[in-house]
Amino acid sequence: MLLFILIGGLLGLVVGGVVGALLGAVVGGVAGHFLLTVLFGRGLGAIRAQFVESTFAVMGALCKADGRVTGDEIRVAEQFFSRLALSDEQRRSAMAAFNRGKS
């Protein structure tokens, strides 16, 4: 959170001098609090789960765009499972998302 206050203060200083630095620090603190509690309050696990879900759903849709999903496209998706070091549960979720994207 201190990082957000410092960044806001520095930007405020550049734009509005000492008064801008104070206002920028306050805005930076509020923004930092918002990001850390509201957006990341769910935890990185939830963010990673949403990333996996979105990525593989889009991948499935793209593979199906030409009319048919080939074995090569499925192998590439499976290679991504390995590269992302997905657990068994995450792998099942990614496969389900890929299949939803295909349909």
GIRA-V966129 format. One record per pair of residues at least 24 apart in sequence whose ideal C-beta (glycine too) atoms are under 6 Angstrom apart, sorted by the first residue. I is the first residue (numbers start at 0). J is the second residue. D is the distance in Angstrom with one decimal. If there is no record, write none. Layout:
I_J_D / I_J_D
This chain:
0_31_4.5 / 3_27_4.4 / 3_30_5.7 / 3_31_2.8 / 4_28_4.6 / 51_89_5.9 / 51_93_5.2 / 52_96_4.9 / 55_93_4.4 / 55_96_4.1 / 55_97_4.4 / 56_96_4.4 / 56_99_5.7 / 56_100_4.0 / 59_97_4.0 / 59_100_2.5 / 59_101_4.3 / 60_100_4.1 / 63_101_4.5 / 68_101_5.7
